[in-house]
Structure formats: structure tokens, C-alpha cells
Amino acid sequence: ARAAAAAFGGTPKVTEYLNESEDRGVDILECGDRPEPGYASYSTVTLHLSENLLEGQDIRVELMAVVESSAVAMANVLAASALNVSDSGWLAAPGVVFPGLLVQYELSSTLEHVMWMEPFAHEQLTEVDLGDGVTAHWLMAMPISEAERQFLVSQGYDALENRFDEER
């Protein structure tokens, strides 16, 4: 939480989000008006306690997003994503897509999916030593359309990332 709050700035607020049966939860940090007025930055802060296995290697992660302040449901998207990782063993890594979440939480009808990528907006969160031998890697939510998801599947993550870089 301290690493995310320091990266985002502002006044952090942490809220616990519970799963449907209310027996498991995840904490989400919110910093309003960050990186600028009219936006909010969100981050999970307890996901690193759960395994995240990539090719047999446990790479601990936290998930983040930067959205317009009105998109408060993004906290639910991060919570659902974190619970999918911790409870269902979903992999969170650059180029991995969590399907349909933006439609499910009524954040967009055209950008349906969340793809995880390196936190280019906060490079200091790429790798954070949390002590006791634990390193967390933040992943940033990138909303993508179904056409972009199909491009990712056919052309690969690097090609899609290059396309995004060209459009910036």
C-alpha cells in the first residue's frame, strides 16, 4: 500500500472488497484526483500474498488502473481480477486478457476486456521489494476491444503493444 500510495500521490483510501460468498476479500487502494484532477488511481494491495504461477515460477503481482473519476466500478474490476488470481489460479502477466470484465461492470460497451501490461504510467512499480524476500510486480489494466484481443491472439503481445505505442 505504501509503494502504490507513494507512486500515485494524494490521499490514499483503502477499502476491502469481498467475493460473492463474502468469505474472501481483497484490499483496494484509491487515490482521487491522481494523476490529475478528474482521474483516480486504483491498486490492489494484498494480491501479492497469493501465488501467481508463470511457467512454474511464482511471480507476485498487484494490479492497478488509472481511470476517469466517474469510473468507480474499476475498483470492482480490480477486485474481481484479484479474486480470480487468488481463488481460481488465473495468471496475471503482461499480455494476459481477463475477458468481459468492463462490460460486466458496465464501464464500456466497446472496450470489453482488460489486458495486463507493465505499469508505464508508474515505472517505479515495475518491481518493488516488499521485504522478507517478497517482490511485487504491478500490472496496469489496459481496456481493449474484441478486435484488439483478436489481434493479440493472432499477432502477439509485442505487436499489440507496438500498435498502442504508435497511437500514443
C-alpha positions as CSV (number, residue, x, y, z in Angstrom):
1,A,0.0,0.0,0.0
2,R,2.8,2.4,0.8
3,A,4.5,1.8,-2.6
4,A,1.3,2.4,-4.5
5,A,0.4,5.4,-2.4
6,A,3.8,6.9,-2.9
7,A,3.7,6.3,-6.7
8,F,0.2,7.8,-7.0
9,G,0.5,10.6,-4.5
10,G,-2.5,12.3,-2.9
11,T,-4.5,10.9,0.0
12,P,-4.9,7.1,-0.2
13,K,-8.1,5.3,1.0
14,V,-8.2,1.5,1.3
15,T,-11.4,-0.4,1.0
16,E,-11.9,-4.2,1.3
17,Y,-13.9,-5.8,-1.5
18,L,-15.5,-9.2,-0.7
19,N,-16.3,-12.1,-3.1
20,E,-19.9,-13.1,-3.6
21,S,-20.0,-15.5,-0.7
22,E,-18.3,-12.8,1.5
23,D,-15.7,-15.3,2.8
24,R,-12.7,-13.8,0.9
25,G,-11.7,-10.3,0.1
26,V,-9.1,-8.1,-1.4
27,D,-8.0,-4.6,-0.4
28,I,-8.1,-1.8,-3.0
29,L,-6.3,1.5,-2.6
30,E,-7.8,4.6,-4.2
31,C,-6.1,7.9,-4.7
32,G,-8.6,10.5,-6.0
33,D,-7.5,13.3,-8.4
34,R,-4.4,11.3,-9.4
35,P,-2.6,11.6,-11.7
36,E,-4.6,14.8,-12.2
37,P,-8.0,16.3,-11.3
38,G,-10.8,14.3,-12.8
39,Y,-9.0,10.9,-12.6
40,A,-8.5,8.3,-10.0
41,S,-5.7,5.7,-9.5
42,Y,-6.5,2.3,-8.0
43,S,-4.4,-0.6,-6.9
44,T,-4.8,-3.9,-5.2
45,V,-2.6,-4.0,-2.1
46,T,-3.0,-7.6,-0.8
47,L,-2.8,-9.7,-4.0
48,H,0.9,-10.2,-3.6
49,L,0.0,-12.6,-0.8
50,S,-1.3,-15.1,-3.4
51,E,0.6,-17.3,-5.8
52,N,0.8,-16.2,-9.4
53,L,2.4,-19.0,-11.4
54,L,4.0,-18.3,-14.7
55,E,5.8,-21.3,-16.3
56,G,6.3,-22.8,-12.8
57,Q,7.7,-19.6,-11.3
58,D,5.7,-17.7,-8.6
59,I,5.7,-14.0,-9.6
60,R,3.8,-12.0,-7.1
61,V,1.7,-9.2,-8.5
62,E,-0.5,-6.2,-7.7
63,L,-3.0,-4.8,-10.2
64,M,-3.6,-1.1,-10.9
65,A,-5.7,1.1,-13.1
66,V,-6.0,4.8,-13.8
67,V,-9.4,5.9,-14.9
68,E,-11.7,8.9,-15.0
69,S,-13.1,9.6,-11.5
70,S,-16.6,8.7,-12.6
71,A,-15.5,5.1,-13.4
72,V,-15.7,4.0,-9.7
73,A,-16.6,0.5,-10.8
74,M,-12.9,0.0,-11.8
75,A,-12.3,-0.9,-8.2
76,N,-14.7,-3.8,-8.6
77,V,-12.9,-4.8,-11.8
78,L,-9.6,-4.9,-9.9
79,A,-11.2,-6.8,-7.0
80,A,-12.8,-9.4,-9.3
81,S,-9.5,-9.8,-11.2
82,A,-7.5,-10.2,-7.9
83,L,-10.0,-12.8,-6.7
84,N,-9.7,-14.7,-10.0
85,V,-6.0,-14.8,-9.4
86,S,-6.1,-15.7,-5.7
87,D,-9.1,-18.0,-5.7
88,S,-9.2,-19.5,-9.2
89,G,-5.5,-19.6,-10.1
90,W,-5.8,-17.2,-13.1
91,L,-2.4,-15.9,-14.3
92,A,-1.8,-12.2,-14.2
93,A,1.1,-11.2,-16.5
94,P,1.8,-8.8,-19.3
95,G,-0.4,-9.7,-22.4
96,V,-2.9,-11.8,-20.4
97,V,-6.5,-10.8,-21.0
98,F,-9.3,-11.1,-18.5
99,P,-12.4,-11.3,-20.7
100,G,-15.6,-9.3,-20.4
101,L,-15.0,-7.5,-17.2
102,L,-15.6,-4.0,-18.5
103,V,-18.9,-5.0,-19.9
104,Q,-19.8,-6.9,-16.8
105,Y,-19.2,-3.8,-14.6
106,E,-20.9,-1.5,-17.2
107,L,-17.7,0.5,-17.7
108,S,-17.8,0.2,-21.5
109,S,-19.7,-1.5,-24.3
110,T,-16.9,-1.2,-26.9
111,L,-13.8,-2.0,-24.8
112,E,-14.9,-5.3,-23.3
113,H,-11.7,-6.8,-21.9
114,V,-8.8,-6.0,-19.6
115,M,-5.3,-6.7,-20.8
116,W,-2.5,-6.5,-18.2
117,M,0.7,-4.7,-19.1
118,E,3.7,-3.1,-17.5
119,P,2.8,0.0,-15.4
120,F,4.2,2.6,-17.9
121,A,2.5,5.4,-16.0
122,H,4.3,4.4,-12.8
123,E,7.6,2.7,-13.7
124,Q,8.7,2.7,-10.0
125,L,6.0,0.0,-9.5
126,T,7.5,-2.4,-12.1
127,E,9.3,-4.2,-9.3
128,V,9.0,-3.4,-5.6
129,D,10.9,-5.1,-2.8
130,L,8.3,-5.6,0.0
131,G,10.8,-7.1,2.4
132,D,11.1,-10.7,3.7
133,G,12.1,-11.9,0.3
134,V,8.9,-10.8,-1.4
135,T,9.0,-8.8,-4.6
136,A,5.8,-7.5,-6.1
137,H,5.3,-6.5,-9.8
138,W,2.5,-4.2,-10.6
139,L,0.4,-4.7,-13.7
140,M,-1.7,-2.0,-15.2
141,A,-5.1,-2.6,-16.6
142,M,-5.4,-1.7,-20.3
143,P,-9.0,-1.7,-21.7
144,I,-9.1,-3.4,-25.1
145,S,-11.8,-4.2,-27.6
146,E,-12.6,-7.6,-29.1
147,A,-10.8,-6.7,-32.3
148,E,-7.7,-5.8,-30.2
149,R,-8.0,-9.1,-28.4
150,Q,-8.1,-11.0,-31.7
151,F,-5.1,-9.0,-32.9
152,L,-3.3,-10.0,-29.7
153,V,-4.1,-13.7,-30.3
154,S,-3.0,-13.6,-33.9
155,Q,-0.1,-11.2,-33.8
156,G,1.2,-11.4,-30.3
157,Y,1.6,-9.1,-27.3
158,D,4.7,-7.2,-28.7
159,A,2.8,-6.4,-31.9
160,L,-0.2,-5.1,-30.0
161,E,2.0,-3.1,-27.6
162,N,3.8,-1.6,-30.6
163,R,0.4,-0.6,-32.1
164,F,-0.5,1.1,-28.9
165,D,2.9,3.0,-28.8
166,E,2.3,4.2,-32.4
167,E,-1.1,5.6,-31.4
168,R,0.1,7.5,-28.3
